[in-house]
Amino acid sequence: MTDTIASRLNRAGYRAAVPALLAALLFAPAAHADIVPVSPAQCAAMKARHVITPANPVPCSRLSTVSFDYTGFDGATRSGSVVVLDAIAPQVESLFGELLLRSVPLAGAVPLEHFDGDDEKSMAANNTSAFNGRPMTGGGGWSKHAYGVAIDINPLQNPYVAKPGSAQQQVLPPQAAASYLQRTPVRPGQAEDLVGVFYDHGFLVWGGNWKEPIDYQHFEIGSRAFVRKLAALPRAQARAEFERYVARYRSCTGKAAQAQNGDADDDDDVPEDTALRDSCAVRMRR
């Protein structure tokens, strides 16, 4: 005798529950993500809070705010945002969307005007951030953050370490020294598990690979010549140039072919070829 799922539900008295369940699934709020140009009001706040000055290598008119949902360390979904160069904003939106899908925890993500442009205050708050119109740490020119092409993620879990291993070693934020200088085993929110995700979206330089300083939180897109080229090109051309940059990396790793063939999801459980990944990043970044 045939016994359908529907008849079982009806007999169990769940006739009214099924439509409600379907409605809940259909109308559940989708993950929020958005890209908007930095507004005049936000630009004024950035100037007042010492995040940007007239001397900055890119003006507010070339910056975009990328808003997104993320998973907190408590498992709750929250909203955050970063400010980046307009040319890379679509890839940054996609990057944070992938972090959300992977349930990668972030402690927070607000622009640097909330910390008066003070990078150390932002790190102390374990804040994920991008644009900050400041020079490189230690001097020597503008930081990639001043172009909006670098992202610092979870500074507590991924500290900045100057003069590592020496008597003069400095760890920022200082509270990271007790727990996060030991990098294995990798724990939630640490950058080691995220290198491939950042590379896939054009951030082909990771500060965790540096010798001095070691900057575990820091990802950036490439050479200064390439960054200056993006900043000098009109927005549409700069965006197209950056998309080609990302496509070349993905082609090198074979991920572009996987996506075209519909195989990308089939390889989720296959260990990442980190040697190929790192080789392609070195070859493709410019």
Residue, then its C-alpha position, 0 to 999 in steps of 0.5 A: m500500500t502506497d504511503t506518501i509523505a503528504s499523507r503521513l504529514n496530514r495524519a500527523g496533524y502537520r497540514a498547517a505547519v507545512p505552509a508555514l515552514l515553506a514560507a519561513l524558508l522562502f522569506a528568510p532574510a538573505a545575507h546583506a551586501d551593498i556597495v555605495p560611493v563614499s558620501p559627502a557626509q562620510c567624507a567629511a567625517m573621515k576628514a574630521r576624524h583624521v582618516i583622510t587628508p588632501a594629501n592622500p593618494v586617492p580622494c574620497s571620490r574614488l572610495s566605496t563603502v562595502s557593507f556586508d553581513y558576517t558571523g560573529f565569534d558567538g555565531a550570531t550574524r551581524s552587519g559591518s562595512v569597510v572602505v576600499l578603492d572603488a575598482i576593487a569593491p565588487q571583489v571585496e563584496s564577494l570576498f566577505g560573502e564567501l567568509l560568511l558562507r564559510s562561517v568565518p568569525l569576525a569580531g567586528a568591522v567598522p571604518l576607521e573614523h570610529f577610531d579617529g584614524d588610530d590604527e592601534k585603537s582599531m587593533a585593540a578593538n579587534n576590528t577588521s578594516a581597510f582604508n586608512g590614509r596613513p603612511m606605512t608603519g615605520g615610514g617610507g611612503w603611503s601605506k596600501h591602506a591609504y589607497g584602499v587596497a589592503i584589508d586587516i582581519n581580526p587583529l587579535q587572532n592575527p597580530y602584527v609582530a615587529k622584530p620577531g624573536s628578538a628582545q625588542q619584539q613588539v606585538l600589536p595588539p599587545q593582548a595577542a602575545a599571550s595566545y596568538l603568536q603560536r600559529t598552530p593548530v589554526r583556530p577560528g578567525q586566524a588568517e592561515d585558513l583564509v589565504g586562499v579566499f583572499y588570493d581568489h579575490g585579488f589580494l595576492v600578498w599576505g603579511g603572514n609570509w613576511k619576515e620582518p615585520i610579520d603582519y598576520q592580519h594584513f592582505e593587499i593586492g599587489s605592487r605599488a606600480f599596479v596600485r598607482k595604475l588602478a588609482a590613476l585610471p578612470r573607475a570603470q577602466a580600473r575595475a576592468e583591469f583589476e578583474r583581469y588581474v583576478a581572472r589571471y590568478r584563477s586561471c593559473t590555479g585552474k579555478a576558472a576552468q572549474a567554475q566554467n565546467g560547473d565543477a567548483d562545488d565538487d572539489d570543496d572537500v579536496p585539500e587546497d593545493t597550497a604550493l600551486r596557490d602560492s606559486c600562482a600568487v607570486r607569478m600573477r601579482r604585479 
